[in-house]
Structures are given as structure tokens and as C-alpha cells.
Amino acid sequence: MSSVVKRDVFQAIADPTRRAIIALIALKAMTPNAIAEHFDTTRQAVSKHLRILTECELVTQEQKGREIYYSLEIEKMKEIDKWLEQYRKIWEARYKQLGEVLKVVKKEREKA
């Protein structure tokens, strides 16, 4: 009995090659060979990256004739963005607070 490992989407996007593949196919669906042309690696290595991205549901496959095209799964990317949004709000609030502190420091220095 084989067990299927459910890959974490954040592990998938942690790899720079997979992020580059995502950027490539965000523009248009591409075949594995077309994707591999953009990397200094083997076609097999690119296929492994594509398999991981597919398992994480970040990319989808579509058969067109004899070729398989990979395209970005926008809804899954939106899930990532939604998760990040909560942290983005915290960071923005902290930057705003920092900006206020810097204004006070600048005013104090101008007085001195």
C-alpha cells in the first residue's frame, strides 16, 4: 500500500526554480520542454518541479493533441494571497507606527 504525501503549498513555493516556473506559466500555458528551455537544468528536474506544483494544485495540466500544457491555478494563488493578507495588514500597521515615531524624532532633532 503506497501513501500519498500531501505537499504543502508553502514548501512548493519556497523553491526558487518553482517560483520561476510559476512566473513563466502565469503569462501563458507552456509545455514542459518550453519551460525547461528557461532553466539550466535537465528536463527531468523540471518535470519533478512540475509534479510538485501539480500535487499542490498550483498548476494544472491540459492535454492538447500530443502535448501537455501547464498553466497557473489562479484560485490557489488567491488562497496564498489571502493567507498573506493577514500579515500584510500587520506589517503595514507597524510601518505606519514606525513612520509616526520617525516624524517625532525628526521634530525633536529640529528643536535641538
C-alpha positions as CSV (number, residue, x, y, z in Angstrom):
1,M,0.0,0.0,0.0
2,S,1.5,3.3,-1.1
3,S,0.9,6.5,0.8
4,V,0.5,9.8,-1.0
5,V,2.3,12.6,0.6
6,K,0.3,15.8,0.6
7,R,2.7,18.5,-0.2
8,D,2.4,21.9,1.5
9,V,1.9,24.8,-0.9
10,F,4.4,26.9,1.0
11,Q,7.1,24.2,0.7
12,A,6.4,24.2,-3.0
13,I,6.8,28.0,-3.4
14,A,9.9,28.0,-1.2
15,D,12.0,26.7,-4.1
16,P,13.3,29.4,-6.4
17,T,13.0,27.2,-9.5
18,R,9.4,26.5,-8.8
19,R,8.7,30.2,-8.2
20,A,10.3,30.9,-11.6
21,I,8.1,28.3,-13.2
22,I,5.1,29.9,-11.7
23,A,6.1,33.2,-13.1
24,L,6.6,31.7,-16.5
25,I,3.3,30.0,-16.7
26,A,1.4,32.9,-15.2
27,L,1.8,34.6,-18.5
28,K,0.7,31.6,-20.7
29,A,0.3,27.9,-20.6
30,M,3.5,26.1,-21.6
31,T,4.8,22.6,-22.3
32,P,7.5,21.0,-20.1
33,N,10.0,21.4,-22.9
34,A,9.2,25.1,-23.3
35,I,9.5,25.6,-19.6
36,A,12.8,23.6,-19.4
37,E,14.4,25.9,-22.1
38,H,14.4,28.7,-19.5
39,F,16.5,26.8,-17.0
40,D,20.0,25.4,-16.8
41,T,18.8,22.0,-15.7
42,T,17.5,18.7,-17.0
43,R,14.1,18.2,-18.5
44,Q,13.6,15.5,-15.7
45,A,14.4,18.1,-13.0
46,V,11.8,20.5,-14.5
47,S,9.3,17.6,-14.6
48,K,9.9,16.9,-10.9
49,H,9.2,20.6,-10.1
50,L,6.0,20.5,-12.2
51,R,4.9,17.3,-10.5
52,I,5.3,19.0,-7.1
53,L,3.4,22.1,-8.2
54,T,0.7,19.9,-9.6
55,E,0.4,17.9,-6.4
56,C,0.0,21.2,-4.5
57,E,-2.7,22.3,-7.1
58,L,-0.7,25.4,-8.0
59,V,-0.6,24.3,-11.6
60,T,-3.0,22.3,-13.8
61,Q,-2.3,20.1,-16.8
62,E,-4.2,20.2,-20.0
63,Q,-3.7,17.7,-22.9
64,K,-3.7,19.4,-26.3
65,G,-3.0,16.9,-29.0
66,R,0.2,15.1,-28.1
67,E,1.4,17.9,-25.8
68,I,0.6,18.6,-22.2
69,Y,0.4,22.2,-21.2
70,Y,0.8,23.5,-17.7
71,S,-1.0,26.6,-16.5
72,L,-1.2,28.5,-13.3
73,E,-4.1,27.8,-11.0
74,I,-5.2,31.3,-10.1
75,E,-7.6,30.3,-7.3
76,K,-4.9,28.5,-5.4
77,M,-2.6,31.6,-5.7
78,K,-5.5,33.6,-4.3
79,E,-5.6,31.3,-1.3
80,I,-1.9,32.1,-0.7
81,D,-2.5,35.8,-1.1
82,K,-5.5,35.6,1.3
83,W,-3.3,33.9,3.9
84,L,-0.5,36.5,3.4
85,E,-3.0,39.4,3.7
86,Q,-3.4,39.0,7.4
87,Y,0.4,39.5,7.8
88,R,0.4,42.3,5.3
89,K,-2.0,44.3,7.4
90,I,0.1,43.8,10.5
91,W,3.3,44.9,8.6
92,E,1.6,48.0,7.2
93,A,0.3,49.0,10.6
94,R,3.8,48.6,12.1
95,Y,5.4,50.6,9.2
96,K,2.8,53.3,9.8
97,Q,3.7,53.3,13.5
98,L,7.4,53.5,12.6
99,G,6.7,56.4,10.3
100,E,5.0,58.3,13.2
101,V,7.9,57.6,15.5
102,L,10.4,58.9,12.9
103,K,8.3,62.1,12.5
104,V,8.5,62.7,16.2
105,V,12.3,62.0,16.3
106,K,12.8,64.4,13.4
107,K,10.8,67.1,15.1
108,E,12.8,66.6,18.3
109,R,16.1,66.9,16.4
110,E,14.9,70.1,14.6
111,K,14.1,71.7,18.0
112,A,17.6,70.8,19.4
